[in-house]
Amino acid sequence: MADFTHFQQDGRPKMVDVSPKAPTLRTARASGRVLVSRDTLELIRSGGIRKGDVLGCAQIAGIMAAKRTADLIPMCHPLGLSGVELQLTLSDDPPAVEISASTRCTGPTGVEMEALTAVSVAALTVYDMCKAVQRDMVIDQIRLEEKTGGKSGDFKREVHPSWR
């Protein structure tokens, strides 16, 4: 357990104390997608989903989720995010809603979980809004693409052939 920062000596969980860490600019970008049928994709594209604007609602849901990450993930620190951006685009091959989230703040700890949470909740919102027309959608490839700042430095995801 000594290698894990979120556990005490006795194995019980704890929230890491980040007070000694200097605030620095932190950024993160995550992505994911919702695989849909061609018919569902066309309904999203044409505005034919009865619940409303799928991409607009998912974008707002993702932003709201990023701001509430510490309420959802037990050991996450509440952060004063300075920016959250989500891009949702429609892909024809394969038919999907592609989601990308970028987060930033100046603080003592990173914003990776906020970016990942934004993508996850945006994907769940797409599913919720489209489930009346398709129940076998697949949410997949949610991942951290890159992060900057902090003691551990920068990270950029490498594409492994087996992960495509």
Solvent accessible surface area in square Angstrom, and as a share of the most:
residue,aa,sasa,rsa
1,M,130,0.58
2,A,97,0.75
3,D,136,0.70
4,F,131,0.55
5,T,86,0.50
6,H,67,0.30
7,F,73,0.30
8,Q,78,0.35
9,Q,176,0.78
10,D,101,0.52
11,G,23,0.22
12,R,158,0.58
13,P,76,0.48
14,K,85,0.36
15,M,86,0.38
16,V,39,0.22
17,D,101,0.52
18,V,19,0.11
19,S,92,0.59
20,P,113,0.71
21,K,80,0.34
22,A,70,0.54
23,P,90,0.57
24,T,55,0.32
25,L,88,0.44
26,R,14,0.05
27,T,31,0.18
28,A,4,0.03
29,R,78,0.28
30,A,0,0.00
31,S,17,0.11
32,G,5,0.05
33,R,43,0.16
34,V,0,0.00
35,L,44,0.22
36,V,9,0.05
37,S,42,0.27
38,R,140,0.51
39,D,113,0.58
40,T,3,0.01
41,L,3,0.01
42,E,87,0.39
43,L,60,0.30
44,I,15,0.08
45,R,105,0.38
46,S,88,0.57
47,G,58,0.56
48,G,36,0.35
49,I,9,0.05
50,R,240,0.88
51,K,114,0.48
52,G,31,0.30
53,D,93,0.48
54,V,5,0.03
55,L,44,0.22
56,G,22,0.21
57,C,57,0.34
58,A,0,0.00
59,Q,69,0.31
60,I,106,0.54
61,A,21,0.16
62,G,0,0.00
63,I,55,0.28
64,M,111,0.49
65,A,7,0.06
66,A,2,0.01
67,K,132,0.56
68,R,141,0.52
69,T,2,0.01
70,A,31,0.24
71,D,97,0.50
72,L,104,0.52
73,I,61,0.31
74,P,114,0.72
75,M,58,0.26
76,C,19,0.12
77,H,32,0.14
78,P,105,0.66
79,L,41,0.21
80,G,68,0.66
81,L,38,0.19
82,S,84,0.54
83,G,24,0.23
84,V,25,0.15
85,E,107,0.48
86,L,4,0.02
87,Q,83,0.37
88,L,23,0.12
89,T,78,0.46
90,L,45,0.22
91,S,23,0.15
92,D,79,0.41
93,D,123,0.64
94,P,55,0.35
95,P,21,0.13
96,A,0,0.00
97,V,0,0.00
98,E,62,0.28
99,I,3,0.02
100,S,25,0.16
101,A,0,0.00
102,S,38,0.25
103,T,2,0.01
104,R,110,0.40
105,C,1,0.01
106,T,93,0.54
107,G,6,0.06
108,P,38,0.24
109,T,26,0.15
110,G,24,0.23
111,V,0,0.00
112,E,46,0.21
113,M,76,0.34
114,E,7,0.03
115,A,0,0.00
116,L,40,0.20
117,T,13,0.07
118,A,0,0.00
119,V,0,0.00
120,S,34,0.22
121,V,40,0.23
122,A,0,0.00
123,A,0,0.00
124,L,104,0.52
125,T,25,0.14
126,V,0,0.00
127,Y,57,0.22
128,D,57,0.29
129,M,14,0.06
130,C,1,0.00
131,K,64,0.27
132,A,93,0.72
133,V,79,0.45
134,Q,25,0.11
135,R,167,0.61
136,D,107,0.56
137,M,14,0.06
138,V,74,0.42
139,I,55,0.28
140,D,39,0.20
141,Q,56,0.25
142,I,64,0.32
143,R,68,0.25
144,L,38,0.19
145,E,23,0.10
146,E,49,0.22
147,K,21,0.09
148,T,50,0.29
149,G,18,0.17
150,G,24,0.23
151,K,198,0.84
152,S,97,0.63
153,G,27,0.25
154,D,108,0.56
155,F,88,0.37
156,K,141,0.60
157,R,41,0.15
158,E,127,0.57
159,V,79,0.45
160,H,76,0.34
161,P,113,0.71
162,S,101,0.65
163,W,145,0.51
164,R,204,0.74
